[in-house]
Amino acid sequence: MNYRHAFHAGNIADVLKHATLARILVHLGEKAAPFRVIDTHAGTGRYDLASARAARTGEWRDGIGRLWAAELPDDIRGLLAPYLAAVADANPNGALRHYPGSPLIALHLMRPQDRLVACELEPGAATALAAGLRRDARARAVAIDGWTALNAYVPPKERRGVVLIDPPYEEKHEFARLSDALVGAQRKWATGIFLVWYPIKDRVGPDRLAAVLRRNVTAKGAPKVMRVELEWAIAEAPGPGGLAGSGLVVVNPPWRLAGELRRILPALRAALGGAVGGRAKVDWLAGEP
Ligand code: SAM
């Protein structure tokens, strides 16, 4: 486990992932019944953008750095408000210094009746995560393998909720593992929303994941599956983290999410300016409404 999210926190990929997570949480919060958030690869929860690690890559400057300073149309600012409010919450002095990871974004948008299980295996990150969540009774940090957690904590007792699956893709077979684990977990929790992040280095892994999910759709009672991709460079000239782009798969997306992301994506591309060059798209792998 060499991956350290501190090098990448707040980059373009994080912005897309966390803005989408925030919209999902907003929709979950529209009904009074409690929901559950399961974060299988949670990271430390909070990142210092002035740290040596963040400074070494400077990736956050082309991500949250640009978005924070951008002039946004009112409707887009409204859609991004829950996400930007979570970032603001991590920066009580007003200046952008810290970036909230997925567990803090979730907690910001959860109500008293909602619960978070945040899993992290790397010992340093797990200790930091546990310390950061200790005082919030809604949250539980667990030092456990995320794939084991997915099997152990799904389904939760709540009918509604979201599982964020955000592994580091350090291992060669992580895409294959992800496809199998996702299909299995979705069968166990048919009403749950699953949000999966993936890197785009080439099309092999992303297209294989899409093929598995499309095949699964032929199964009885298969869910709707939405895909979101943002490519910011060509593969020969990779962008942040050596990536050409990043993608998300959302299983069982809230019904308004696709329309929202179709408005958010072009605005994000504009706000992130020269940092994003390539394609942005939202499409359906299964069950297009
Ligand atoms: N979800 C976080 C966020 O959005 O703020 C970022 C997570 S980062 C991309 C991936 C994390 O997974 C790293 O903190 C890494 O230490 C952790 N990790 C690596 N292997 C793991 C495993 N088998 N189980 C759980 N966590 C793991």
Boltz pocket constraint, residues with backbone or C-beta under 6 A from the ligand:
constraints:
  - pocket:
      binder: B
      contacts: [[A, 1], [A, 3], [A, 4], [A, 5], [A, 17], [A, 39], [A, 40], [A, 41], [A, 42], [A, 43], [A, 44], [A, 45], [A, 100], [A, 101], [A, 102], [A, 103], [A, 119], [A, 120], [A, 121], [A, 122], [A, 125], [A, 144], [A, 145], [A, 146], [A, 147], [A, 166], [A, 167], [A, 168]]
      max_distance: 6.0
